[in-house]
Amino acid sequence: MRRFAFIALHAPDWPVREQCRVLGVSPSGYYAWQKRALAAAEPALPAWQVAAQRVFTTHAGRYGQRRLRAQLRREGHAVGRQRLRG
């Protein structure tokens, strides 16, 4: 929806409701689009999780939870054992 993207781009300068009225779209449609766009953006993984995946694949998936946790601590990541269980 190009209209919604236009509204988002100019939201700091013009009120959203006024833009919606001028462009002929509903404000609720804009806010629903904005919510979907935010939900679609995938959050970045924490640094410890990236390091854990790297260490685990480096050792052919044979690192246990204790050794993995010890390695992450050596690399400077403070991770508890319950985090690694998942």
N, C-alpha and C positions, 0 to 999 in steps of 0.2 A: 504494500500500500504506500504509494508515493506521497499521498496527502498526509498520512500519519507521520511519515518521516520528516516532511516539511514542518509540520507542527512541532515535532520534537526538536528540530533544529532551531526554530525561532521561539521556543517556549521561554527562554530567559528574557526576551525583548517584548513579547506580546502575550496577553492572557490566553490561556488555552481555550477557554470557552468562546472567546471572541473569534479566535482563528477557526474553531470548529463551525461557528455560525456562518462565517464568510465563505468557508470552503464547502459548506453543505454536508458536513458529517456530524455524527452525534458525539458528544463528549465521552459518553460511556463506551462507544466503539474505540475511541482513541486510547482511553485508559485500559481497556481490555487488550488492545494491540501492544501497548507498552508493557503490560504484565506478561504477555506471552513472549515478548522479545527479551525481557529480563530472565524469564525462566529458561529460555533456549540457550542463553549464554552459560557455558559450562564453567564452573569454578575451577581454578587451578589447584592442583594437588599440593599439600604441604611439602616442605623440603624433606622432612624425615621420611615421608611416604615414597617419594621419588628415590631417595637413597636406599630404602629398604627393598624396593623393586630391583634396583640395580645390583645390590649385593646378592639378593636371592637368585637372580638369573645368572650372575657371574659364577655362582657355585652350583649351577645346574639344578637348582631347586632342591638342594639337599641340606641347606642350612636349617637347623631347628630354631625354635623361638628364642632359646637362651643364647645361642651363638649369634643369631641375628641381632638381638638386643645389645649384646656386648660389642659387636662390630659398630653398630650405630652410635653407641656411647663413645667409642674411641674416635669416631668421626665428629663428635660434638653435638649429637642430637639427643636430647633428654626425652626418651620415650619409655613409658611404662609397659609392663608385659601385657596388660589387658588391651592396649592399643594394637599390639602385634597379633593378637589372637585372631582377629578378623582377617 
